[in-house]
Amino acid sequence: MKLFKSLPFRLLLGIVIGMLLGLVLPESVMVVVVTVKYILGQVITFCVPLIIIGFIAPSITKLGNNATRLLTVAIIIAYVSSVLAAAMSMIAGFILIPHMTIVTSADGLRSLPDVAFQLDIPQIMPVMSALVFSVLVGLAAVWTKANTITAVLQEFQQIVLKVVEKVIIPILPFFIAATFCGLAWEGSITKQLPIFLLVIIIVLIGHYIWMTVLYGTATAYSGLSGLEVVKHYGPAYLTAVGTMSSAATLAVALKCAHQSKNLRSDMVDFGIPLFANIHLCGSVLTEVFFVMTISKVLYGQLPSLGTMILFILLLGIFAIGAPGVPGGTVMASLGLITGILGFDANGTALMLAIFALQDSFGTACNVTGDGALTLILTGYAKKHGIKEEKQTTVNF
């Protein structure tokens, strides 16, 4: 049946099977699961820079003289989205946290066994290097009218599309199943999650509120329905929950965005890979609420309003440079957490632990929000007379 072959069904099936197996498998079998997850993760991670180069650079060359302008617009709206999401979270924190009692520790968790063997597959370059490389090469090819390089980039895009279709999409359900199997086996799902359930629920509500704001704004600006875009994002949301990585979800996010009739194909190929690395609205929203919670729990008071505003403005910049990998936002901003908020080692460790518990949902918010920003780009291109260039896509 078509249902059983669809990506959303396979992703959901992987989550359910992984969690059930994690509750019953012995440690000897978990060694195999952990090893399989590690190898699949290495393959996916290796392909991420290739996907970024294969989509962003050719898309910039097809945008022609409009590339620089669209890149500037994309960075601005990504920064504004992250900062405003963080500001909303800050306001909620000042209102709600003083009235909350939160337990901050959990015992009895099992440690996952080590991999049976380690097969490292290093990336050809880091994700941020691939992003900068793609932007510079694409812009330089436009500026110099380098027809040969432009043709090479477009042919490289075809190669990457086939890698996504034949390699990344088929192994994603297995990778997600192994991830949830590990979470269930070590006890994170059954023990740690209930302890922080209240905080996580509040943050999740914040995610959905902000996604509603983004898609409402995109609809009003572009004159096109945001609901028509977001209805295709189920597989990307589930993949982000399983991978905890915007970069690892990139292939599925491209697939979902291309299914929308309201998103221009050239804007999708340009915007989705770019926003996957610079638009982290869900992650910064989460981090702001969590640092305020931890400050109250460990240090007895919330940070001052001025301190939080400074933290948010800088966090938006750091989020643009954060890698789209699990925990990338909080890792990139550790200097802000210790330097501006004054967290000690205990506060930093607790922040990392709590953030990791919900990192998948923050990533899912990031990925889904990218569709709204791409709709804004589509509206911008329409309003400013930027003609659509023919793009090559793949059917998943």
Buried (B, 14 or more C-beta within 10 A) or exposed (E): EEEEEBBBBBBBBBBEBBBBBBEEBEEEBBBBBBBBBBBBBBBBBBBBBBBBBBBBBBBBBBBEEBBBBBBEBBBEBBBEBBBBBBBBBBEBBEEBBEEEEBEBEBEEEEEBBEBEEEEEEEBEBBBBBBBBBBBEBBBBBBEEEBEEBBEBBBEBBEEBBEBBBEBBBEBBBBBBBBBBBBBBBBBBBBBBBEBBEBBBEBBBEBBEBBBEBBBEBBBEBBEBBBEBBBEBBBBBBBBBBBBBBBBBBBBBBBBBBBBBEBBBBBBBBBBBBBBBBBBBBBBBBBBBBBBBBBBBBBBEEBBEEEBBBBBBEBBBBBBBEBBBBBBBBBBBBBEBBBEBBEBEEEBBEBBBBBBBBBBBBBBBBBBBBBBBBBBBBBBBBBEEEBEBBEBEBBEB
